């Protein structure tokens, strides 16, 4: 600090220590401000965590009613995937089909001797009809591996090149009887082998289809068949197309995802509600404990969620009127009392859900909210969830309030510190003035004593 600080040099009093002790007393209220900051920061963090989990729960809840979840699908199966595999690409006629794989599509293959060129030149590749495709530059003295690399690196060659025991082996990148090609020029010797490309041939329920590739997309509407191996003689392999309906595995997965998201909210919220405060907290960690202990707003939220899950929905026909009817239950319906049941976490009886989907998928869809024009569970739960989740929800409002409180506390702390600095400066100034006055008094006394001694003499 600027100015003279004599710190008891005249009075013999440790004024610096006195000032420190006085300031310690003056700064006692500062601890409450910093504790309030720590507690508010912790509360805000916990609320933000709950908000994040509520957002995940909203997405999971929306999926229950999503049209994508309830799109009709069909199973397509091959009885022998070593002969062919099948993929559904759209609506297909249900039923069984007999399939024979008579011939696989193959690519044309040609083998040539290799002669290292004595001069720079080109290796010319032509199409099956003789029209030019591309020319690959070949340097004088190039070896076979170099030529192979040049062909493979040329994207327009349409060929795979391989060095097989010193011979140049070329295979078309396409299959079928139109995959032929011709080569000539630098490095190309005599042709030693040619294997023509073949079309795929497959018979489905007595009708034969011939295609350029082993992937057949137009023989059966809505089904792609990929040929893998030939069948023997008159043997056939079964291809089965199931009846259209919702994807039960996908629906079960969406219900499980909702339960997981819901239980994440319950776990986090219950932990906050039961985290007790520390009486007479003295450390930062202790001050941050119990900031949401017994919070009435969060308790009400969980209670409303739980009620919505177990309440029968108006307008829905039996036996599917609530989530418990399809195997989604809370602790209220649990046969075994445990902490999860007490906390209200959800469990799923998957067998019950699948049985409901088998018996009446449309009613399950309506219950979950996937039927247009009818409000189901997803809509009912969303109306409660929206009170707490999102930018207009109560949780976000409390987070914003905490932000405001933290701003106010920061300002309060800054102002408090400024007052303490001013107070300390005043005390130092007062004690310095006292020391200066004592010094002046002592000097005057010494002068007077000296004068009296002189007069006496």
N, C-alpha and C positions, 0 to 999 in steps of 0.2 A: 504494500500500500504506500502511496506517496505521502510525504510529510515526515516529521520527526517522530520516532517511537522510542521512548526512553526506557520502557519496560522495567520500572522499579529501580533504576540506577540511583536515584536520589532517595526515594522513600524506603527502599529495601523490600518493597512488596513485589511479589511475582505477578505483575499486572497482566502479562500475557496469559498466564494460567487462569487467572480470574476471568478474563474475557472469554477464554475457551469454554470454561465451565458455564458461564452465563449463556453463551451461544448454544451450548448443548441443550440447556433447558428450553431456550427459545425455539430450537429446531425439533422438539418432540412432536409437534403436529405434522411435521414433514413425513414421518414414518407412516402415519395414517393415509396420507395421500398416495405414497408409493405402494402401500398395501392395497389400496382401492384400485390402483392401476393394475397390479398383478392379478387381483381377483377378477376384474372386469375383462382383462385380456384373456384369462382362462375361460371365463364364461362365454365370451365371443367365439373362442376356438371350438369349444364343445358344441355350441349352437351351429357353427359352420359345418362341423362334422355331421351333425344330424341333418342339416339342410342338404348336404351332398347325398346322404343315404335316402332321403325323401325323394330326391330327383330320380335316383335309380329306381325307387319303388314306383314312381309315376310312370316311367318308361315300361317297366314290367307289367303294370296294370293296363296300360294302353295296348300292350301286345295281346292281352286276353281277348280284346274285342276287334283287333285288327283284321281287316279283310284278308290280308296276306296269310294270317294264321289259319284261316278257315277256307283257303282255296282248295277246291277238289283236286285230288291226285289219284293216281292209279299205280298199283304195283305191276311191274313187268319182270318176269323171271325166265331165265334159261335153265333147262334141266341139266345141261352139261356145258359149263363155261369154258371147257377146253375146246369146244367146237365153235361156240359163238357166245357173245355177251349182248345184252340188250339194254337200251336206255330210253326212258320215256321222254318225249319232246313235246307232247301235247295230248289232246284227247284221243284215245284209241278204243277200238271196238273190243269189249271184254270177251274173253273166251280162251280156248286152248287151240294151239296151232302146231302142226307137224312140220318140222324143218329139216331139210337135207342139205348139207354143204357138199356140192358136187365138185367144185374146183375153187381154189384160192387165187386171187389176183396176184400176179408176180410181175416184176420189172425185167425189162430186157437187160441181158448181160453179154458183154463181148470181151474177149481176151486177145491181146496182141503181143507179139514179140517187140522188144525195145531196141532201137538203134540210136546210140548217141549221135546227135547231129554234128556235122563238121562245120556248119555255118549257121549264123542266126537265121531263124525262120519262125513259122507259126504252126501250131497244131490246130487243125480246123475241125470244128464239130458242126454237123448238119442234122436237121430234123429227118424223120423217117421219109418224108416226101422229097428229100433232097435239097430243100431250101436251107440257106445258111443260118446257123444259130449264133455262133461266136467263134473267134479265133484267139488262141492263147499263145502269147509270145514265148519262144523257147530259144535260149542262148546256145551258141556253139559250145559243144563239150558238156552240155548239161547231163547229169545222171538221171536215172529213173525217179528217184525220190524227189528231185527238184521238179520234174515234170508233174508228178502226182500232186505235189503241193500247189503248183500253179493252177492245175485244173480245179482242185477242191476249193481254192480261195477265190475262184471266179464265180460270182453269184449267178451268172447267166449260162453257165455250162450245162446245168440241169443234170449233172452226172456226179456220181461218187467214184473216185479213182483210188486204187490200191495197188501196191507193189506186192505181188504174190510170186515169190521165188524167181524174181527177175523179169516177170511178165507184167504187162500193163493190163490190169483188169478194170473195166468200166461198167458201172451199173446205173441205169436210169433212176432218177429220183421220183419218177411217177411209175404207176403200175398200169397193167392192161395191155391189150394188143396194139395200142397206139403209142406205146412208150419206146418205140424203136428210135435208133439214131445211127449216124455214120461218122467215122473219124478218119482223118488222113493228114499227111504233112509231117513236119519235123518230129522225129523220135518214134513214129509209128511204123512198126514192122509188119510182118505177115499176121493175118488173123488166124488164131489157132482154135477158137471156140466162139459160138454164138448161140445163146439161149433166148428165144423169143419171149416177149412178155405175154401174159395170159390174162383174160378177163375173169372176174369172179363169177361163179354160177351157183345159185342157190334156189332150192325148190321149197315153196311154202304152200302147204295144203294142195299139192299137186300142180301148182303153177310155177314155172321156172323163170327166174330173173337173171339177167347177165349184166354185170356192171364193171366199170374200169377199176374200181377199188374194192377193198374188203370192208369198207364202211358203207353200208347200204341204208340210205335215208328215205327212199321213196317206194319201197315195196309194201310197207305197212304204214298207213297214216298214223302219226303220233309216236312211232317207234323207230329207233335207229338200231340196226343190227350190225355188229362188228364181228366179222368172221375170223376164227382162230385156227381151225383145223378141219380136215375133211371127215365126213361121216363114211362109214363102210357100206358099200353096196346099196341096198334099199333101206338101210337103217335111217330112222328119223330121230330127232331130238325135240322134246316138247318145249314150246314157248307159251307162257301163260300171261294173259293180261287180266288184271283184276278189275272189279267193278269200281266206278268212280266214287269217291268219298273223301272226307277230310283226312289229313295226315295225322293219325292218332299219336304217333311218336312225337311229332312236332308240337301237338297240343299239350301232351303230358310234359314235354320239356318247358313250354311256356308257363304252365301252372307251377312247376318246380322253381322256375326262375322267379316268379312272383313270391313264392314262399320264402326263398332265400333272401330276396330284397326286403321283404316284410320283417323277417327275423333279424336281419342286420339292423333295422331301425329299432326294433324292440331291445336288442342286446345293448346297443349304444345308449339308448334313452334310459333303460333300467339301471345301467351302470352309473349314469349321472345322477339319477334320482336317489340312489342308495349310497352314494359317496358322501359320508357324513362330514360335517364341518369339524375343525379342530378348535377347541375352546382355548382362548388366549393364545392364538397362533403368534409365533414370534419369528418364524422363518418364511421365506418366500414360498417354499413348497407347501407349508402348512396353510398359509393364507389362501392358496389356490384350491385347496380341498373343499368339497361341499358347496361349490358355487351354484349348483343346480339341485342341491339336496331338497327332496320333497317338493320340487317345482310344480305348482298346481296346473300351469298351462300344459306342461308336458304330460302330466298324469291324465289330464282331460283328453289330450290327443290320443293316447294309447287306449283309453277307455272307449272313445268313439270308434276307433279302428276296430276294436274287438267286437263291439256291438254290431257294427255293419257286417262283419264276417259271419255272424251267427243268426242274423235276422232274416226271416223269410221275406222275399221281395214281392211286392204287390203285383198282381196281374199275371204271375207265372203259375203254370199248372203243376200239380203234383206229378211225379215225386221229386222234381228238381226245382226247388224254390229257394234254396240257400246253398252256400258253399259246403256245408256239412253233408248235404245230400250227395255230393260227388267225392267225398272223402277228405275234404280240407277242414281240419278242426283245430280249435285252440284248446287250452287247458281245461275249459269247461266241459269238453266232451272226452277228455282223456281218461282212459281206464286206470292209468297208473299215475299217482300223484308224485310229481318231481318238480324241481326248480323251474324247468322249462315250462311245465304246465302252469305253475304259479305265475310265471312272468307273462304268460299269454302267447308264447311262440306257437307257430303253426306247424302241423304235421300233415303228411299226405298218405292216405291209404290208396296206393297206386292201383291195386287190383279193383277197388271200388270205382275209381275214376275210369279205368279202361272198360269195366263192365258197363258203365253208364254210356260211354262212347259207342260201345257195340250195340247196346239196346236202343238208344235214341239220341244219336249225335246232334240232331237239330235242336232238341230240348236243352242239351248241354250247351250248345252254342248260344241259345237264347239266354240261358242262365248267366253265362260268362259275359254277355253283352255284345255278342258278335252278330246279332240279327238286327238288320236295319229297321228303325222305327220302333224298336222295343228296348227300353232301358233294362239292363241286367246288372249284375254285380259290378262290373267295371265302371259303369256310369255312376252307380250309387257310391262306390268307394271313392271315385274321383271327386265327387261333390264334397266329401269330407276332407279328402287329402288337399284339395285346393285351398282350404282355409289355412293350411300350415305351410304348404310347399309353394315355391315360386316367388317371383318378385313382389307379388301382392300378398303373400302369406304371412302369418303371424311370426314364423321363425325368422324370416328375412327382416321383418319389422324390428324384431328384438336385436338382431345383429346390427342393424342400422342405428338403433338406440344406443347399443354398446359403443359403436364408433363415435357417436356424439359425446357420450360420457367420457371416453378416452381423450377426445379433443379438449373437453372442458377440464379434465384432470391435468392434462399437459399444461394448459394455460395457467391453471391454479398453482401448479408446481413451479412454473417459471416465475410467476408473480411472487410466490412465497420466497423463492431463492433470492429474488431481487430485494425483497424487504429484509431478509437476513443479512445480505451483503451491506445494505445501508445501516442496519442496526449495529453490525460489527464495526463498520467504519466510524459510527458515532461513538461507540464505547472506546475505541482506540483513541479517538480525538479527545474525549473527555479525560481519559487516564493520562494521555500525553500532556494535556493542559495542567492536570494536577501535578505531574512531575515537574513541569516547567515552573509552576508557581512555587512549589517547594524549593526548587533550586534557587529561584530568585529570593525567596525568604531566607534561605540558608546563607546566601551571599550577603544579603543585607545584615543579617545577624553577625556574620564574621566581620564585616566592615565596622559595625558598631562596637563590637568587642575590641577590635584593634584600636579604634579611636579612644575608647575609654581607658585602655591600658596605656596608651600614649599620654593621655591627659593626667592620669594618676602619677606617671613617672615625672 
